[in-house]
Amino acid sequence: MVKTLYCGASSACFELENKLPYYAPAQFTVCLNGKEVSKHDTNVFSIFGLDPDTDYEVTVCNDEMNEKFSIHTKSETCVVNVKDFGAKGDGVTDDTVPIQTAVHFVPRGGRVFFPAGTYLTLPIALRSHTTIEFAEGVTLLGSTDRERYPILPGYVLDCHDFKEVHYGVFEGYAVDMYQSLICAEYAEDITIIGPGTVDGNAQNGDWWQHFTEFPASRPRLLFFNRCKDVTIHGIHACNAAAWQLHPYFTKNFNLYDVFVSAPKISPNTDAMDPESCDYVNIIGCRFSVGDDCIAIKSGKIELGKQFKQPADHHTIRNCLMAFGHGAITLGSEIGAGVTNLNVEQCYFKGTDRGLRIKTRRGRGEYSVIENVEFDNIRMEDVLTPIVINMWYNKCDPDGDSEYVWSREHLPVDDRTPHLGSFAFTNMVCTGAQVAACYIDGLPEAPVDSVKFENVDIQFAEECTPSVPAMMTFEKKVSKMGLYLDNVKDIKLKNVTVEGYEGDVIIADHYEKLDVDEM
């Protein structure tokens, strides 16, 4: 069966329904109205260049499959070409004003179309009820002139009632930040489609050097602040100054068939960091960056207390994480918690960690992580497949304080985080090096429960010792088995670990350990 994920006015995205991580069982051909348009070997695929308000017959076929179905594209008010507003697309001329003018004046429900070319630009602000299309052969190229990037305040005070109105944020705080290359604030019904490229061009500027000395935090490539109903489909996003895609307090955010990349050495270039968002779909995407691939966040303790908005209802499916520190990370800024995360049919390849939870004392009582499920996951050459770390000591001035690293049973108070239930099923992990899993809870706030079922973890023959989790007094290890400390309820069913050294299960400070078919 083929499921339609998205069908807009000029593009559509589809998903094969099976249980395989990311890749299809075999290559298949896609035909549109009987004419071949593309071949694919992944479960998620796209069609571009469609006409609005039009019926199409789609055929997906190979030796084992022949499925036909119909789609009807959306209607729209109009399509305008940025070159009609003066954009040159020559990679040399500053196209900021023509692009912003086209975006500002396109009628509600219209589309701003970029034909092939390289469009050099400063930051662009989007409006509600607008579609942006980057056609094949398009590169939207960020200017390297940092001095010309506007700086947005972290917040301003309402002139009437003096309430905070938020604009800028980074790493869990409301702070001044450079305006992102593409941004939308307090907007709704926004669509960005490809197959063109949005290139932050940070490698040719100074964004990755001496950034701690900048007067404001670095811009994101795409930033959506308190928006609603946003879809990004089919683009290649790359080389951001900092995080690549950052939806913030945004509801109904969809990312389909998007490729996000940055050099391995680029600092803080997380691919996708949804923060305090509700209903996020990340499906059919590919990530290879210099930091975490997906980092789900909800602010530090101050924002957690102020807004109490967790990251909720996130679905990640049929994605490939080709390189990054963590394939999927929760934290470390999770002051309002993370709930209802479902990850399935994903392929992690060459990341430092698979699931990576980073929290610590000081994230606060609203920092609750609950109902996290991983199913049908393939990991290859992931150093440590599962890391749940409640002793994370980076990114904060007090990270190395005794309050954070003390192994004593401290009082539970309004600074204490809580980790709930986690389930890992139907996973195959080959080429691990450091630990099969590393789960380290707090003595005063143990992890509620962890379940592993139908999980096979194999270590590489040659392993380089490294730290499984970032914490004070960290120690390098290799070929460590299943390490679980301060977890109340541990269930292991049909779990295999091959090539480990020492004990296969290293468990301490638990209430129940249920091992079946180990």
N, C-alpha and C positions, 0 to 999 in steps of 0.2 A: 504494500500500500504506500501511496505517496500523500503526504499531508502538506497543505498550503500554509506556510508560516506567515507570509505577507504578500499582499497583492495591492500595489499602488497604481498610479496612473501610467507609469512608464517602466516599472520593473516589478519582478515578483521573485519570491524565494520559497523553496520547497524542501521537504525532508523525507527521506526514505524511512519507513517505520520498521526497524529491526532492533536487535540487541547488541550490535557490534559497535565498538568504540570508534567514532569519527569516520573510519573508512568503510566504504560499501563492500559487499561481498565480491563484487566484480565491477569492472568498468561498464558504464552504460551510456547510451546515446539519448539525447533530448531533441525532439522534433517539435516544431511549432507550425501548426496548420499543414502538417505533412512534410515540412522541410527541415532537414537537420540543421541545428543551430549550435550544438556543443556536445562534448563528451566529458564525463566526470568519473571520478573514482572515490568520491566522498559522499557521506549520507546527506549532506546539505548542499544544495546547488541553486543557482540564480539564473534568471533571464533578464536582459536589459534591452532597451530600445523599443519598448512596446508603445502603442498608441493609446491615448486615454479613451475611456468609455467604449471599449471594444471587446468583442467576444473572441477567444482563442481556444483552439484545441491543442492540448499538450500531450505528447506521447513520450513515455520513458521506457526504453527497451534494451535488452541484451538477450543472450541465449536462454536465460532463465526467467525473464520478466518481459511483459508487454502490457503496459498499463496506459490507458487513455482517460483523460479527464478534461473538463472545461473550466476556464476562468473568465472573469469579466473584469477588466481594469476600471479603476475609479475615474470619475469625471473630475475636471478641474476648471477653474475660471479662465486661466490663460497660461501661456509659457512665454517668458521674456528672455532674450539673449543678452548676457552682460556686455557683449561687444557693442550692442546698440546703445549702451549708456557710456561708451568711451573706453572700455577696457581693451587693452592691446593683447595681452596673453603672450608677450614676447620674452618674458623672464627677466626683463631689464627695467621696463617702465613700472612705476608705482601705480598699481591698479586699485588701490584702496578706495578712493573716492567713487569711481564708477561702480565697483562692486557694492559698496554700502548704499549707494543711491538706488541701484536696482533692487536690493533687498528691501529698502525702505519704502519704495513706491509700488512694488508688485501688489496687485489687488489681493484681497483675502481669498485664500484657496488657490493661489497661483503658484507657479514654479519658476525659479530662477535657473536658467540653463547655462552651463559653461561648456562651450565647444572645445575641441582639442587645443592645447596650448599650455604655457606655464605662466601663471598669474602671480606676480610678486605683490605681496600685500602686508599691511599691518593688521591688527585685530579687526574682526568683523562681528557686529552684533546682529543677531537674528530676531525676527518678529514672530508673533503667533500666526498660526494658520498659513504656514509657508513651507514649500518644498525647495530644497537646493539639490541640483543634480550636477555631478561632476562626471562628464562623459568619458569614454575611453580616450586615453591620451592626454588627459588633464592632470596638471599638478598645481594645486594651490600652494604656493611657496611662501613661508613666513619670512618676513624681513629680518635681517640680522642687526638692524639698528635699534638696540635696546633702549636708547634714550628717547625714542619716539613712541614707545609703548606706553599708553596711559596706565596710571596706577589707580586701582580701585581701592577705596577704603574698606577695612574689615567690616565696619558698620558705621552708619550715621544715625543721629537721633532724630526722630520725628519731631518736626517743629511745633506740633500741637500738643501731643501727650508724652513726648520724650522717650518713646519706646525705641528699641534698637531695630534698624532696618539693615539686614546683612547683605554684603556684596562680595567680600573676599575671605578666603579661608585656606589654610594649609596645615596638614598634620594635626587636625583636631581642634584648631583654634581659629577664631575669627580674627584675621590679620590682613593688613594691606597686601595686595598682590597685583602684579602686572596683569593687565587684561589678557585673557586667553585669545589664541588666534581665531577661534570660532567660539562665540559664547551666546548664551541666552539667559536672561534673568527674569523670573516671574512671568514666564510665557507658557504657551500651550500649543499643542497640535503642530509639532515641527518634525519634518522629515528630511534626512540627508541621505542621498543615494549615490552610488558609484556607476561604473567601476573605477572612477578616477582616484587620484591620490591627494591626501592632505599631508603636506610635509612641513614640519615645524622648522626645519633647516638649522636646528640648534648646533649641529656639528660644525657649521661654518661661522658661528658667532661666538659669544663668550658665555652663553647660558650654562655650560657645563664646567666652567672654570670660575673659581673665586666667588661662587654664588652666595656664600655666607656673608659676604660683604655688600651685597646688593641692598638698596633701600626698601625693597619689598620682596615677597616670595615670588618665585618664578611662575610664569603662566602655565596653564595646561594647554594641550593642543585643542581639545574641545571641552568646554565647561558649561554645565547646565545647572543653574541655581534656582531651586524652588520652582521647577517647571513641571509640566504634566503632559502626558501623551507624546513622547518623543520616540522616534524610530530612526535608527541608523542602519543602512543596508548597503553592503557590497563595496564599501570604500577600502582603500589602503591608507591607514593612519600611521605616521612614522616620525621619528626624530623630534619628539617634543622637548621643550626646555625642561619640563619635569614630568608629572603624570600625563599620560596620553589622553585618556577619556575619563572625565570626572563628573558624573551626575551627582548632585548634592541636594538633599531634601527634595527629591524628584519622584513623582509617582507615575507608574506605567512607562517604563523605559525599556526599549527593545533594541538589541544588538544582534543583527543577523548577517552571517557570511561576511564578516569583517576581518581583515588581516591587519594586525598591529605589530610594528617592528621598531627596534632601536638597537644600536650596537651593545654588545655584552658589557662594555666598559662605561656605558653612559649612566650617570648617577640619578637615582630616583625616577627612572623612566618607566614606572609601573604602566602596564597596558590598560587596565580598566579598574577604576577605584570607585564603585558606587558607595556613597556615604549617606547614611540615614535615609535610604530610599525604600520605597514600598512597591512591590511587584516589578521585578527586574527579570528579563529574559535575555540570556546570553547563549545563543544557539548557532552552531556551525561556524565558530570563529577560530582563528589561528593566531597565536601569540608567540613572539620571540623578542625579549627585551632585556634591559640591563638590571631590572629589579623584579618585583613580584609580577606575575602575569595578571592575576585578578586579586585585588586586595579589598575585601568588604569591610567597611568602617562605619562608625556612628559617633565620631567625635570623642574628645577626652572628657574628663569628669565634669568640667564646667558646662559644656554643651549638653552632655547627657542629662544633667540635673535640670538645665534650663528648658530643654525641649522634650525630653523623654521620648525621642523618636528613634526606635531601633531600625536596623536594617532588616526588613521583613519580606518574606515571600520571594526569594531569589531562586531561579531555576537556571542551571548551567548544564548544557547538554551538547553532545557531539562536537566538542571543542578539542583542539590540539594545542598543547602548551609545549613548544619546542625548546625553549630555554628561558630561564628566569630563576630567581632565588626561591620563590615558592610558586607552585602551579596555581593553587588557590589558597589565599591567606585570609585569615580573619584577624583584624587588628593591625597594628596594636591599638589604634585609636578606636575603641569600642565602648565608650562611656555609656551609651544607651543600649548596647547589646546587639545580638544577631539572632534572629529566630526564623525557623522554617526555611532552611537551605537544602535544596535537593540538587545533587551533582550526579549525572549519569552519562554513560557512553562517552567518556572522555579519555584522551590519550595524553599522558604526561611523558615527555621525552627529554632527558638531559637537564631537568630542573634540580635544584639543590634539595628541595623537599616537595612532597605531593600536597597533602593537606598540611597547612602551617597555621596554627593558632598561636597568637602572641598576645598575652595579657599579663597583668601583674597586680599586686596590691597598689591601690591608688587609682584604679580605673573606676571604682565606685559601685554602689549597690544596684544601680540600673544596668550595669555591665553584665548582662545575663546572656549566655549563649545556649540555645536550646533547640532540639529537634534538627540535628544535622545528619544527613544521610548521603552516603556515597555508594553507588551501585554500578556494576559493569564498567570498571575502570581498568585500563591497561597502563602500566608504568614501565618505562625502559630507561635504565641508567639514571634513575632518581636516587640520590645519595641516601636519603632517609624518607621512606614513603609517607609515614604519618608522624607529625610532631604536634603535640599539644603542650604548650609551655606557659605556665602561670608565673614564671620568674623572669620575664623579658626585661632587659635592662637598657635598651637603646632608646634614643630619641627624646629623653627627658633629662633635665638637670639633676634630678634625684635618683636616676636609674641605678647608680651604684651605691645607694644608701643602704644602711643596715635594715631599714624598714622593708626594702624590696628583697634583699637577699637572705635575711634571717630565716633559718630553718625551724625556729621556735614556733609553737602554736600561739599565734597572736590573737587578740580579741577580734571578733567579727564586728565591724562597724560600717558606717556609710561609705567607707573607701574600699570595701572588700568586694571583689567580683565573684561571679558564680558561673560554673560550667555545668550544663545539664547532660542530656543524652546524645550519644554519637553512635552511628551504625555504619559499618563498612562491610559490604557484601559483594561477592563475585568480583574479586580483584586478582589480577596477575601482575606481579612486580618482578622484573628481572634486572640484574646488574646493580642491585643495591650495594652500598659500600659501608655506610656508617652504622646504622641501626635499622632493624626491621620496623620498629615503631618506638617512639620516645614520648611517653605521656607522664607529665610531672605536675601534679596538682598541689594546692596549698594544704598544709596540715589542718588549718582551721576552716578551709572551704574545699574539700575534695571534689573531684569530678564525680557527678552522680553515677553515670553508667557508660560503659564502652562495650560494643558488641562487634566481634569479627566473625564472619561466617563465609565459608567458601573463599578463603584467601590464601594465595600461594605467593611466597616471597623468596626470591633466590638471590644470594650474594654473588658478586663477581669474584673470579678467582684472585685477581690482584686488586687490593683495596688500599686506598690512601686514608689514614686516620684523619678525622675532622670532628668538629663539634656538632652534635645533633641539634642543639638548640642554643640560642644566644642568651646567656645569663652570666652573672658574676661567678667567678671561680669555675668557669666552664672547662671541661676536659675533653681532649681529643680521644676518640674511640674508633674502632672499626669492627665490622662483623658482629655487632652486639645484637642479641635477640630481641624479644618483646619486652621493653622496659616500661613498667607501669607502677607509679608511686602515687599514693593518695588518690586512688580511684575506688569509690564505694563498691560498685557492682561490675565485675569483669566477666564477660561471656566469650568463650572461644570455641567455635564449632567448625570442624573440618578446616583447620588452619595448618598450613605447612610452611616451615621455614627451613631452607637448605643453605648449607655453607656457613652457618654461624659458628662462633667460637664461644666457649663458656656455656652458660645455661641458656636454654631457648626461651624460658620465661623468667624474668627478673621482676617479681612483684612484691610490693611492700605496702603496708598501711591500707589494706583493703578490708571490706566487710564480707564480700562473697566472691569467690573465684570458681567459675563453672567452666571446666575444660572437657570438650567432647570431640573425639576423633582427632586428636592432636598428633 
